[in-house]
Amino acid sequence: MDSTANSTPKKSPLKNPYFYTSIVILAVMAYVAYVLVTRYESNRQFERRTLEKAIEERREDDRKAIEQLGGSELGIRGLYLSPESIHRGETAQLCYDVANAKIVALDPPEAEVWPSHSRCVNLSPKKTTTYTLTITDAAGRAASQSVELKVH
């Protein structure tokens, strides 16, 4: 008896409809993943540009307010922490109000600061830290003030 007569011929995997269906499903899944990733990245770029634009607009509004309020004396009219002490991992706000400053610097530089009549920045140090706000006017005169944020 011939063994080839009783055995069924092997089908080629290329004739199996599940093979083609699997390829189509994988292609669709890859396309969907690509679309989701590109939309996510596009959304992140849009949010970043929007945030940068909002910060720049706030800075410009603050500069205009300073010019409108006038006065010629350089000064730090307000500098305070809220709250004055925190537990490690918590956040406090450092708020300031300056007059006639062209340059504002915070030491240590934990947040971006600029001339403003009403600005607060979030701080979250790991240990008790003394923050010094230094302002400079167009003539080069400077003034400084410090506050200490206690961390328990």
KAURJO-V733969 format. One record per residue. RES is the residue in one letter. SS is DSSP state (H for helix, E for strand, - for the rest). PHI is phi in whole degrees, 0 to 359 (NA if undefined). Layout:
BEGIN
res = <RES RES>
ss = <SS SS>
phi = <PHI PHI>
END
This chain:
BEGIN
res = <M D S T A N S T P K K S P L K N P Y F Y T S I V I L A V M A Y V A Y V L V T R Y E S N R Q F E R R T L E K A I E E R R E D D R K A I E Q L G G S E L G I R G L Y L S P E S I H R G E T A Q L C Y D V A N A K I V A L D P P E A E V W P S H S R C V N L S P K K T T T Y T L T I T D A A G R A A S Q S V E L K V H>
ss = <- - H H H H - - - - - - H H H - H H H H H H H H H H H H H H H H H H H H H H H H H H H H H H H H H H H H H H H H H H H H H H H H H H H H H - - - - - E E E E E E E E - - E E - - - - - E E E E E E E E - - - E E E E E - - - - - - - - - - - E E E E E - - - - - E E E E E E E E - - - - - E E E E E E E E E E ->
phi = <NA 271 287 283 285 275 277 277 293 286 278 287 299 286 266 274 293 294 298 291 297 298 296 296 298 297 295 295 297 295 295 298 298 300 298 297 295 293 292 299 296 297 296 297 296 298 297 296 296 297 296 299 294 296 296 295 296 297 299 293 298 296 297 295 297 298 296 290 288 64 85 238 267 285 188 262 277 202 207 208 249 219 282 278 218 223 266 306 96 275 239 235 249 256 246 216 217 238 237 61 268 258 231 233 227 245 234 290 282 266 209 282 232 205 302 200 269 199 219 232 234 274 231 212 285 270 217 304 224 260 257 244 261 241 240 225 264 295 275 95 289 229 216 223 208 235 221 246 258 273 242 262>
END
